[in-house]
Amino acid sequence: MTPELVLLILVVGTALAFDFTNGFHDTANAMATSIATGALKPRVAVLLCAVLNLIGAFLSVEVALTVTNAIVRIQNPDGTPRADLLADGGRSLLLVLLAGLAGAIAWNLFTWLRGLPSSSSHAMFGGLVGSTIAGLGLESVKWVGTGSKLDGVVGKVILPGLASPVIAALVATVGTWLVFRIAQGVAQNRMDSGFRWGQIGTASLVSLAHGANDAQKTMGVITLALIASGAWTSTHEIPLWVKVACAVAIASGTWIGGWRIIRTMGKGLVEISPPQGMAAEAASAAVILSSSQLGFALSTTHVATGSILGSGLGRKGAGVRWALAGRMALAWLITLPAAAAAGAVMWMFGHLLGDWLGPLFIVAVMVGLALWMFLHSRKQPISPDNVNDDWEVPDSPAELGAVATPKVAS
């Protein structure tokens, strides 16, 4: 078995591992509000979300093609493949992809441990950008498109990442205000009961949208790896087995359920009612589905969080925990550079240790970090049994770092 084939297998395996972490990291985007309001039982919610993520992954390939073409500059200006990336059997690009994915997984697991709903998408893009700069040079990152085309990291990742939570928050604010305005005078118990049924529909739509956006990002990375190795040539199609593998991986992660982040989004930001939950989910689904069709690789986490904040702003008297929102915003800001730094460090170790030992060392470090964080999370576990316990604001600044596992009512 050649070093190139081993490296390709490691990249595909690591990409699917990232897809799995993306699934449980982002389950909250679709189901946190439905679980918080009691519209769905926790275990039923994650199962429904997993099935719909699986289906959604086959709805479109626009986002996957964005990842294949809009992050690493794999072509010359005339459209021909870059010979320097293929001269060594694709090892340089494959090592870049492996290091970037490992950095993204490390950041994903760290933010999950802290219960912070940061962006899995931005973690992946940050990791890839960092490893690309370290391994191939600054000019190998496709920052912008050609001419007036909105493309590259800026057009397809950064700008949608900045705009999407604001748009989602505005839509959810208006939607929540309209809901309570229209339902004025309806008995609270009747209104809550009706909107809980509505939440099942809107949460399902968000789950479908999440599969149509996030599963495809890993499809794009694996396709890029196949192009680097010479096993695939088209930059406009995704192999069927890649679609199936990525769909299954993200659905499996979703079924596990990222309970720490579900708790933060469902109970930490806003004390949410069924009408608010339905408005937030409808806003999220509209923004995510629209962006998927346009090929924007936005963060579904940013969208869902913006929608939840908007549902709090749109309801008179509803409280938003701005301290927690501020911490989440800080995590958003540092996700790209932190994941980029992790990806660059991973690449340096992989490069220094050689063709065989380097890639294996990257995977070993990634597995070791994952195991350590999993064991650490068991000290204060969050599960379906306590995910909806009362949220208490930390008493001191020192406790803010443990906001995912707050003191709960006994």
N, C-alpha and C positions, 0 to 999 in steps of 0.2 A: 504494500500500500504506500503510495507516494505521499510526501508531505503536503502537496496541494490537495489531494483527496481527503486526507485527515483534517486539514484546515477547513475545507468546504463542509464536511460532516459536522465539525464543531460549530461553525457559523450557523448552519441550519438548526442544529439542536439548541444553541443559545438563543436564536431568534424565536423559536417556539417557546422556550422558557420565558423570554420577555413577554411574549403574547399571553402566556399563562398569568404572569404577574399583572399585566395590564387588565386582565379579566377581573381578578379579585380586588385590584386597586380601584377600579372604576365601577364596580357594581353599585356603589352608592349613587352614582350619577342618575341612574334610572329608578332605583328602588328605595332610596333613603326616606323620601317624604311619604311614600305609601306605607312603609313599615312604621314610621313615626306616628302616623295618624290612625293606624290599625286597619287600613284598607286591605292589607294583605298580611298574612302571617309571615314571619321572617323566612322560614325555610321554603314556603311556597313562593315567596317573592323572588328569591335567588334562583330557584328552579325555573320559574317562568322567564326570568331575565336571561338565563343561560340558553334556553331553547330559542328565544328570539334573537339573541346575539348570533347564534349559529346560523339562523335563517338570514339575518341581515348581512352577514359577511358575503353572501352571494348576490346581493342586489346591484352592485356597481363595482367598477375597478378604477374609477377616476382618482381616488385618493392613493391607491396602490401605485398607479403610474406616476403620480406626483412624487412619491418617495423614491421611485426608481430613477426619475429624471431630474428632480429639482434640488437635490441635496449635494451629491458629489458630481463634479464635472467630469463625466465619463466620455464625452464626445468633444471633438475639435469644433471650431466655429463653422466648418463646412458640413458638419453632421457625421463625419467618419469617426470610428472608435479611436480613442487615444491609444497609440501603440505602446506608450510607456507603462500603461496599466496592465497590459496583456503580455509584455515581454518576458516576465518571469512566471508565466503560467497563472497569473492573477494573484500570486501570493501577497503582493503589497496591498491590493485592495481588500482581499479577504481578511488580512490581519487588521486592517483599519475597521472593517465591519465587526469583527469579533470583539475588538477592544471597545468600540463604541457601544455595542449592545451590553457588554459586561458593565460598563460604567452606568448605563441606563438602568439596568437591573439593580445595581447597588443603591442608586438614588431612589428608585421606586420602593425598595424594601425599607429604606431608612425613613421615608416619609410615611409609609404605612405603619411602621412601628410607632411613630409619633402621632398617628391619627390625622395627618395633614393631607387633605385632598389636593395634592399638587398634580401637575399634568404628566401623565405617563408619556403622552406624545412629545411634549417638550423635553422630557428626560431622554427619550430616544434620539430626537433631533440634536439635542445638546451633546450627547455622547458621540454621535456620528460626526458632528462638526469638529469637536475637540480632537478626536482620533485622526480625522482627515487632515486637519492643520498640522498635527504632530508628524503624521506619516507621509503625507503627500504635498504639504505646503499650503499656504494661505490661498493661493490662486486656484487650488483644486476644489474649493468650496464654491458652489454655484450660488452666489449671493443674490443676484438679480437676473431678470430675464433679458432678452434682447429686444431692442426697440421699445415699443409701448406695451409689450406683453407683461402682464403681472405674473411673474414666475420667480423661481429660486427661493432661497431661505427667507428673504425679506417679504416677497409677495405672497408666498404660499403658506408661510408658517408664522412669522413675527407679526405682520399686520393683522391677519385674522385672529391671532392670539390676543392682540390688544383690543380689537373691536368687538369680538364675539361676546365677552361677558357683559360689556356695556349694553349692547343691543338686547341680549337676553334679559338683563335686569330691567330695561325700559319696557320691553314687551310684557314681562311678568308683572311689573308694577301697574301698568294700565289694565292688564287682564284681571288682576286681583281686585282692583278698584271697581271695575265693571261688574265682576261677579257679586261683590257685596252690595253694590248699588242695585242691581237687578233683583237680588234675593232679599232685599230689605223687607222686613215684615214676616218672612217665613220663619217658622219655629226652628230654633237652633238644632234640635235633634233630627228633624226632618231634613234640614239643609245638609247637615253632616252626613247623614245616611246616603242621600242621593249623590253627594260629591265623592264619597268613598267608592261608589260604583264607577263614577267617572274617572277616578284616579287609576283604577285598574286598566282602563283603556289608554289613558295618556302615558302611564308608566310603561305599558307594553310598547307603545310607539317610540318612546325614548330608547328602550332596549333594542328595538329593531334598528333605530338610527345609530346607536352606538356600534352595533355590529357592522353596519354599512360604512362607518368611518374608521374606527380604531383597529378592527381586525385587518383591514387592508394595509395598514402601515407596515405590519410585519411581512405581509405578502410582497410589498415593494422591496424590502431589504433582502429577502430570500431570492427574489428574482434578480436583484443586483448582484448577489453572490454567484448565482448561476451564470450570469453574463460574464463576470470576472473569470470564472473557471472555464468558460467556453462551452458550457453545457446548454446554454440558451442564448439566443441572439436578438430577439425582438425586444424593443423598449416600449412597445405599444400593446403587449399582451402579457397575461399572467398564466403560468401553467396550471392546469386543473388540480393536480395533486397539491400544489402550493396553496390554492384556495381552500381545499378540503382540510389540509393539515392546520392551517391558521385558524379556520373557523372552529375546529374541534378544540384547539388549544385555548382560545379565548373563552369559549363556552365552558370548558372545564374549570378554568380559573374563576369564572363568574359563579359557577355552582358552589365553589368552596366558600365564597362570600367574604368580602373584606369588612368584617364587622367593626373594626376600629374606626374606619373612615365612614361607614354607614352611620355609626353613632354620632360622629362629629357633625356630619351634614344634616342628619335628621333631627338631632336634639340640641346641638351646640349653637348653631347660628341663629335660629328663630324657633320659637315655640309655634309649630305650624299646625294649622287646622285643615280639614279636608278641602275646603274651597281654595285655600292658598296652595295646597299641594297640587291640585289639579291645574291651577293656573301656571305654577312653576314648571310642571312637567310638559304642559302644552307648549310653553315658550321654548323650552329646551329642545323638544322634538322639532319644532319649526326651524329653529336656527341650525341644528345639526344636519337635518335632512337637506336643507337648502345648500349648505356648505359642501356636503358630500357630492352633490350633483355638479358643483362648480369645481370640484377637485381641491378645495381648501383643506389642508390637513390640520384643522383646528383642534383645540383641546376641549373634549367633551366635559372635562372637569371644570374648566373655566366657565363654560356655558351653564352647566347645572348649578354651580355655586352662584353665578350672577342671577339666575332665575329665582333661586331660593331667597337671596337678599332682596330681590325685587318684590317677591311675594310678601315680605315683611314690611317693605316701604309702602306697598299699596293698600295695606289694611290699617285703618285708623286704630291707634292704640297698641299695635303690635310692636314688640321690642326686638331690636337687632343687637346681638352681642358684638359690638364693633371691635373690641380688643381681640377677639378670636378672628374676626374678619381681617383685621390688620396683620395678624400672624400668618394667615393664609395668603394674603397678598404678598407678604415678604417672601414666603416660600415660592410663590409663582415667579417673582422677580429673579430669585437666585437659582431656579431650577436649570435654566439653560446654561449659565456659566458653571454651576457646580457639576452638572453632568458632563459638560465639555472638559472640565479639569480631570474628572474621573476617567473619561475616555482617553485623554492624552496620556495620563499616567499608566493606564493599562497598556496602551500601545508601546510606551517606552520600555516597560518590562518585557513585553512580548518580543520586541525588536532586539533587545540586548541579549536575550537568552537563546536566540536562534530559531531555526525552522521547526524543530521538533519540540524542544522544551518550552519555548516561548508561548505558543498557543495553549499548551497543557497547563502552564503556570497561570495564565489568565483565567482559565476555567476553574482551576483549583482555588484561586483567590476568591472568585465569584461564589463558588459553592461554600467556601468557609465563611464568608460574610453572611450569606443567606442563612446558614445554619446558626450562626451566633445570634442574628437578629430574631430568628424564630424562637430560639430558646429564651432569649431575653423577653420576648412578648408573653411567654407563659407565666411570668411573674405576676402580671396583672391582666389576665385574659378578658377579652370581650367576646361574647358569643351570642347566639340567638336568644339565650335565656336572660341576658342582662342588657341587651343593646338598647332597649327602650326605658331603662331606669332613669329616674329623675336626674337631670343635669345640674350640678352645683358649680358655681363660679369658683375658681381657685382662690384660696385665701391669701396667698402671698405670691410675689413675682417668681419665686423658686418653683412654685407648682405649675406655672404656665407651660413649662416644658413637658408636663405630663397630662395635658388637657384631654388627651384621647382616653385616658383611664381615670376620670374624675371620681371623687367620692360620690357614691350613689346611695339612694335611700335603702335602708335595710328592709 
